[in-house]
Amino acid sequence: MPDAIKAANYIQQLDDARCEENWDAVPELVRKVRKHAPDRTCLTLTAEIELAITRACQKAAPQDSDRPSTAGGPAVGIEVASHIPNLITAIENETQHPEESFQAKVCLGWLHWVMKDYPIALVRLPKNFDLEYPQCDNLDTLSEWTKVCALKSTYLRANCLARDGQRDMAMGAFAAALPSLSSVWTTKSARHQLRYWAELFLTEYCMLASQAIRENDELLSDPNCLASFRTWSKYWASAKGQPLAGGYGFQGSVPRRQVWSEYYHVLSELLQRDLPFPTGYSEPSNDSSARSQLRAELKRVEIIFQGLLYTETKFPRADEQRTEVEQFVDRVMQNWLILNGHGWKEQDLGKGGRDTLSHGTLDTLYGAATKTYHSTSVLRHLFTVHLAVAEFDLAFAAFGSYLDIIKKGKARVAKTGHPEPALDDDATMLETLSACIAALCRFGGRDAAEKAYHLGLQLENLLERLANGEWGAEENLNAAKDGHLVLTAAESLPPRVLALTYQAAGLANAQWARMTYDSESRTHFQQKAVHCLSKSLSPELGLGVDVRGVFALGTLLAEQRNLHYAINLVKTALLEDVDIDDSQELYRGPCWRERSLIPLWHLLALMLSAQQDYVMAARACEGAMEQFKDPFILFGTRSLNGGYQSEHLNEVGVEDGGYSSNGIVDEMDDFEKESLLEIKMTQLAILELVEGPAVAVNASSELLTLFTRLFGDLDQKVELTKPEPPRTAVTAVTKEQNRNRRASVFGSRSVRSGRGMRQSIFGSHDKNLTGIPPVPQTPGAPAIQVTNDENAQSKRKSHSLSRSGSGRRHSLRRKSRSGSVGVTEAPPPMPVNGSLADYAGKDGAAVAAPPVEEPSTDMVQRVDSFDSNEEYNDGEASVLAEVYGSLLPVIHFSQEHSKRKRKAILIKVWLTIAGFYRRAGLVADAQQACTEAQNIVLALEAEILNDTTGDVSLREAGWGETKSTEELYADVWAEKGYLSVECGKPYEARADFETALTHFPDHAAAIVGLSDILLDIYSEKLLPLPVVPSFNLEESILGDISAPLQAASKFPQLPSQPLGLGARKVESKVEKEEENLENGMAALKLKSTPNGAPDLPPPHKATSLPLHDRLAARDRAYGLLSGLTKLGTGWNNSEAWFALARAYEESGQVDKAKGALWWCVELEDGRGAREWTCVDAGGYVL
């Protein structure tokens, strides 16, 4: 008998059994439903057909559970196909229960789908339930099996559409049904079939979406482009603490990690293309910025996919590859390059910033190393990321392993002829070697330069074999046996990579030429460096106007005094119109092109000052700032300590309105900021050359102002206000005159308009326009003057001030090429389709510039705007040059390292200011500046001594540091020594120089200063100090006339001669002079006693040193100077060569003295306002 209560119960059990995939219970429940509810034919028939389809699919599925089945193809051997007419009839007769009718329609369409009748299945499958049965208002009361059927229907319809090539309609069907999936994670206990079809739904949707995005990247601009992946993420997170396993989910068509891989790929595309953050289906976040949300989502997806990938991947055998792991690592590194670059700010990266980002990437790479076998890509990435976090030892250890594996692998390929896909290709290998050489040269010392040189030798050998066409199998095999690098596909090597290789070889030779102790080989290394760098700029290699190559070659030529070609080389690079790639800004930050040109502008200014073209040199310094168009862009409006406003804002009369904004300087690293500060120092050096040191003193406070704006307060009391004019100077100067004559780094109106500074500094020098008297030079050793006419000397009297940091009294006055200041040689003709390297000459090794050749027919002369005071305008056709990214990643040093580096920069600032004060005759102020510098050195020394890591040392400069603490001590004591010389205290200066050399034995300024004093001692220009202080009776009586007479009786009378020298003998003034003369002659003739010892006069009678002592002083000066001029830091030091020439002359070696003097003339003739090493802290590497 039918029972309604039992029927309802059995119907509910039937739904539950199907939802739980308890198919074994379905036949019995169908029988009971038919018994107690015979009118529910549609329901029972649908259940029977669903059971048959499921069992048929299970029977057809392979036994391996890790293989796809249901979604991969239809089931076979279905015996229920004959029931299709009965099911259609049941659907037509069912009018009382819309849910059962809907379930039957889905079952019918599923049956056609598994039988591969996709067009019929598409027709039979219903659309959404609400569209099929609009009379049902309350959709929340639908049974769970009805929801399962709805998901099944959508999935099958979309699959049929996709198979028919209608992907957009399939994605539309998925998107329309996406909101109904919320029940999967909102329901506390979503059962098996609901999760099964939900995962098939989302898997198909995600793969279709990924395929569409790969073929049409414009879809990334859609706010809902991540809808499928974010829904998949919600489904994944709904496991309630039980994370889903990997592999193929519910016999799906693709592994689950593949969905996460596609999710990560789409997010990576959004990041690398810098597209707007899609907001569709995103979860609420506390992050305010879109970039922070993108970073958080990217990291979460990366962690999940990495966990699945590493868990499911086993360590390979030697002949196996893990391509998926290496592809994932490459994608991680592409994202890391963007996130670690200047385009992303620290606050956008979340907690920990770049440090957490990079160390997380290192964890990923080390995890990948455990799933790969000798992967060159993983080792290459480890080198890059370790370099970015300033872990140089680990970085170069990773590179060493990389180089060993790549050399052995390439040799194996050359021997067997079988390619190994796991090895990096030739281009990647050469780029990695170039990056390593650049890092060694930029951040390392002498040991690093030696490593770079040996790597450069391997590149030179490789390039030589390429040039000779020796890249065949036999040649490669012979080269591999000799331990050389070989190329497996040299014919397909891009020209750009060849240019980078030549550039790296040139950098290695140039850096080693500066560091080597072998002075005889230095010229050879420089020749090779010039040749390689010139070759890297050849147009056939495709690198075009490369700033790195131009800077390295220009600096090297400038050091060799080949200024003519170096100036035109740099000018050409600065004036080129480059087709800038906007995508570079995402990695290199805003205004990256202008920032990269700052060292070139500085180099140009120094070279122009070496040609005594001070007007153009000052304009070049201004050009480095004015290329940013507006001072607000460069410096922003941020105030310091609430009361300081940048001088460029004060110049234009901008009031501080209580708001602040950052400028480009706030996005720069410490190396870029140091470059700006060095330009300011060069401006003041030019100002000192032209107007005198007293004027430079008045503008020196701008150095502290700029330093504080760039680096902030280093817990040092930095005076920002302009100091009072010195008491020894004439202070009747108006405020307008002070403002106009200041060569402001902020680009004031007067400077830009051609008035003010140019009228004051670069105007007539026949009279003092500043109102401050020039500081007279200290008389001493004669200066060499090489002039073209007799009037040249009188025309350049105001230019004869020393331009060195020490203010040497024997600084050479250079000849003017045309008899007047400000006139330069005509530039050589500029090639239209030629190479920038043409300006370096064929060998590029000559110290003096070769004669200018006549222009050929295929060369035209470009307008050289710097030869006139007019604003330059490049009227020629612009040369489009491709701009390539930096070889090195953005390197972030630790806070301790940055603090030490900034203190070293501040020490240099104080010593520069001390030099201005010293040369202006303001001894007390100079002494105070030296004291400030010394206090910072003491604090730096205490910080290093308290360091417990052992990574820093007092005597050796660490990675990324220009000078060690001991060398900074030497800088301070050398400046104190010159200050003592200025005060007329040579013996105190000698002690100061000796102290400097105890800290750093190769200190150039201290060696030159000490050598001058030693040579003065030898030539007896400097007499020894008296043993007994002079006693003048008249001065004593006059000085003590007011003292009581009884006071003298309280103390015993002191002897007037040294104790133990016999009785006192009163001598007349004439007798004393005769005795002094006799003692001096005796010392010179070295009258010897019978035992061979010199017969020396008593100390109180001696008026000169013994000859042995004077000879020792001369020989020591010669030894110090000879060693200095053989070093890479002193081979082109004109002051050292001048002092060495004097040592030769005092020794009677006239020919050597002449040779040294002529070499000194050549060096001084091409000497800039400051040393060439100040252009960039990284040597030849930008």
Secondary structure, 3 states (H helix, E strand, C coil): CCCHHHHHHHHHHHHHHHHCCCHHHHHHHHHHHHHHCCCCHHHHHHHHHHHHHHHHHHHHCCCCCCCCCCCCCCCCCCCCHHHHHHHHHHHHHCCCCHHHHHHHHHHHHHHHHHCCCHHHHHHHCCCCHHHHCCCCCCHHHCCHHHHHHHHHHHHHHHHHHHHCCCHHHHHHHHHHHHHHHHHHHHCCCCCHHHHHHHHHHHHHHHHHHHHHHHHCHHHHHCCCCCHHHHHHHHHHHCCCCCCCCCCEHHHCCCEHHHHHHHHHHHHHHHHHHCCCCCCCCCCCCCCCCHHHHHHHHHHHHHHHHHHHHHHHCCCCCCCCCCHHHHHHHHHHHHHHHHHCCCCCCHHHHCCCHHHHHHHHHHHHHHHHHCCCCCCHHHHHHHHHHHHHCCCHHHHHHHHHHHHHHHHHHHHHHHHHCCCCCCCCCHHHHHHHHHHHHHHHHHHCCHHHHHHHHHHHHHHHHHHHHHHCCCCCHHHHHHHHHCCCCCCCCHHHCCHHHHHHHHHHHHHHHHHHHHHCCCHHHHHHHHHHHHHHHHHHCCHHHCCCCCHHHHHHHHHHHHHCCCHHHHHHHHHHHHHCCCCCCCCHHHHHCCCHHHHHCHHHHHHHHHHHHHCCCHHHHHHHHHHHHHCCCCHHHHHCCCCECCCECCHHHHHCCCCCCCCCCCCHHHHCCHHHHHHHHHHHHHHHHHHHHHHCHHHHHHHCHHHHHHHHHHHCCCCCCCCCCCCCCCCCCCCCCCHHHHHHHCCCCCCCHHHHCCCCHHHHHCCCCCCCCCCCCCCCCCCCCCCCECCCCCHHHHHCHHHCCCCCCCCCCCCCECCCCCCCCCCCCCCCCEECCCCHHHHHCCCCCCCCCCCCCCCCCCEECCCCHHHCCCCCCCCCCCCCCCCCCCCCCCCCCCHHHHHHHHHHHHHHHHHHHHHHHHHCCCHHHHHHHHHHHHHHHHHHHHHHHCCCCCCCCCCCCCCCCCCCHHHHHHHHHHHHHHHHHHCCCHHHHHHHHHHHHHHCCCCHHHHHHHHHHHHHHHCCCCCCCCCCCCCCHHHHHHHCCCCCHHHHHHCCCCCCCCCCCCCCCCCCHHHHHHHHHHHHHHHHHCCECCCCCECCCCCCCCCCCCHHHHHHHHHHHHHHHHHHHHCCCCCCCHHHHHHHHHHHHHCCCHHHHHHHHHHHHHHHHCCCCCCHHHCCCCCCCC
